[in-house]
């Protein structure tokens, strides 16, 4: 029916497309120490559902009903938007603010943590 070359070509194309889709939907690497500190204040969390994963608003309990492939990208996007208004850097200290702009917590950052915070939250993204 198909020649061996055609089958190998189809397998290669399928593998390439699968890997490309996987890489495009990967979340950015995050610093675990910084994420652990800000997670209690971030209003969204990733939850397991019967169909996979979803984002849940911790304030209202509402699920956002996102496609499984987009959950981690959406989480990163919401986190960055939240961070622009709720995080502030003063030297090497990260200050966490509430919705009214009042300080609720802070953490001292080492050089690696500071580089992550600057890159992830404060540099503009290409899209």
C-alpha positions in Angstrom: 0.0 0.0 0.0 2.6 2.5 1.1 6.3 2.2 0.4 8.7 2.1 3.4 10.0 5.5 2.6 6.5 7.0 2.8 5.9 5.4 6.1 9.2 6.6 7.5 8.5 10.1 6.2 5.1 10.2 7.8 6.6 8.9 11.1 9.3 11.6 11.0 6.7 14.4 10.2 4.4 13.2 13.0 7.4 13.1 15.5 8.5 16.6 14.5 5.0 18.0 14.9 4.5 16.3 18.2 7.8 17.6 19.6 7.1 21.1 18.2 3.7 21.2 19.9 5.2 19.9 23.2 7.9 22.5 23.2 5.6 25.4 22.3 3.3 24.6 25.2 5.9 24.1 27.9 5.8 26.5 30.8 8.8 28.7 31.5 11.2 27.5 34.2 10.6 29.1 37.5 12.6 29.5 40.7 11.1 27.2 43.3 12.0 29.3 46.3 10.4 32.5 44.8 7.3 30.6 43.6 6.8 29.0 47.1 6.9 32.5 48.6 4.4 34.1 46.3 2.1 31.1 45.7 -0.1 31.8 48.8 -0.8 35.3 47.4 -1.4 34.4 43.8 -5.1 34.1 43.2 -5.0 31.2 40.7 -4.0 27.5 41.2 -3.7 24.6 38.9 -6.2 21.9 39.8 -6.8 18.4 38.6 -10.1 17.7 36.9 -11.8 14.6 35.6 -10.6 15.6 32.1 -7.1 16.7 33.0 -5.9 20.0 34.5 -7.5 23.5 34.8 -7.0 26.8 36.5 -9.1 27.7 39.5 -9.6 31.2 40.9 -8.9 30.8 44.6 -11.0 33.9 45.4 -14.3 32.6 43.8 -13.7 28.9 43.3 -14.5 29.4 39.6 -12.7 27.1 37.1 -11.5 28.8 33.9 -12.2 25.7 31.7 -9.0 25.9 29.6 -7.8 23.4 27.1 -5.3 21.0 28.8 -2.5 22.0 26.4 -2.9 25.7 27.3 -3.2 25.4 31.2 0.5 26.0 31.9 0.8 28.8 29.4 -2.3 30.5 30.8 -0.9 30.0 34.4 2.4 31.7 33.4 0.5 34.5 31.6 -1.8 35.2 34.6 1.2 35.0 37.0 3.1 37.6 35.0 0.2 40.0 34.8 -0.4 39.6 38.5 3.3 40.1 39.2 3.4 43.4 37.4 0.8 44.9 39.8 1.5 42.9 43.0 5.3 42.5 43.1 7.8 45.3 43.6 11.6 45.2 43.8 13.6 47.3 46.2 17.2 46.5 45.6 17.4 42.7 46.2 14.2 42.6 48.2 11.0 41.3 46.6 7.9 43.0 48.1 4.5 41.3 47.7 1.5 43.6 47.6 -2.2 42.9 48.1 -4.9 44.2 45.7 -4.9 47.6 47.4 -1.1 48.0 47.0 -0.3 47.4 50.7 2.7 45.3 51.6 1.7 41.8 52.8 5.1 40.0 52.7 8.7 40.3 51.4 11.7 38.1 50.8 15.4 38.7 50.3 16.7 37.5 46.9 20.1 36.1 46.1 21.6 36.9 42.7 19.9 33.9 41.0 16.5 34.6 42.5 16.8 38.3 41.5 17.7 37.4 37.9 14.6 35.2 37.7 12.2 37.8 39.1 13.5 40.5 36.8 13.3 38.3 33.8 10.0 36.5 34.5 8.0 39.4 35.9 9.5 42.7 34.8 10.9 42.2 31.3 8.4 42.6 28.5 7.4 39.4 26.7 7.6 39.2 22.9 3.9 38.7 22.4 
